[in-house]
Amino acid sequence: MNADITEEAIGEITGEAAGGATGVGPHTACRRAAVIGAGVIGISWTGLFLAHGLEVVVSDPRPDVRDQVLAGLEEITPALAELGLPTENLTARLRFEADPATAVADADVVQENGPERLDVKQRIWRAVEQAAPAHALLATSTSGIPATAIAEAMEQPERLVVGHPFNPPHLVPLVEVVPGERTSAQTLLRARDFYASLGKKPQILRKEVPGFVANRLQSALFRECVHLVAEGVVTEAELDAIVTDSIGLRWAVAGPFRTFHLGGGPDGLPHFLAHLGRAMEAAWPGLGSPSFDESTVALLTEQAREAFADGPVGELAARRDRAQIALMRALAPASATSAAHA
């Protein structure tokens, strides 16, 4: 991490983030956004930016990019409206530009969502850095490639930061703000404040680690899910029900550490670790280490067809989004109370 980002500085930054970012809103500091790459993540960012009043230019070399983006925006518009965001004439401030250098020429923020290939991202950022204004915030949505590696192709690596959303970005609050070795403190603060101004809940990571945090946790849990299904302990549908009826509900209200702190009774987490920690640790070697070999993939595919045959993916996603919004609304008062007492 950049030498000017000391542990003290990170503590101050993350402390402010926990207490609520003061930040500058998109209408003042960031009026124009360039979205590089218009896949699922890029379309989701585009919708969120537009709904918050930004002018957005989308850059993607695909010949059908306009049709794909407009169709994608139409799909997510109901969710944006449910969040209370204005969606009338949503695409009035949207334009398209195939050349990324031209697209970023007057951008206040650049959100890159290109393929998860280091060489491709380095090529994109080399061109973007040369063409974007000096004040522009430069962020990559990469889900695992370190900013340090991407920024090796840049003349000013201190400008690049990871702004990793949890899919879909227009809906799920988390954005992991991850510095590279040479990312400046100013870039971190600007990224945090920008995402907070969009209603997101940015978390600045104190150390660069492959996969970041949310994806590592998701991957660890999914590995055991695959193991249990492959071993015939449960089916995919049964495992999903177990998660949503237990730890899914529990973790939506309190994360793993708070949950076990509460499980320790009056003495909290120290009591839990003293009495149950060793037993939990003893079970870790017995957790599964599955692989996506041919037979496992065939089993997972067959069960997915059976478990999710009640509608096309688009319809299932819409149901998920409605349920996610209802859950977020239900938890909002509790979250506000917790923040006020933090």
Summary of the structure (lengths in Angstrom):
residues: 342
radius of gyration: 21.4
end to end distance: 28.2
largest distance: 61.7
contacts: 1047
relative contact order: 0.11
helix: 56%
strand: 11%
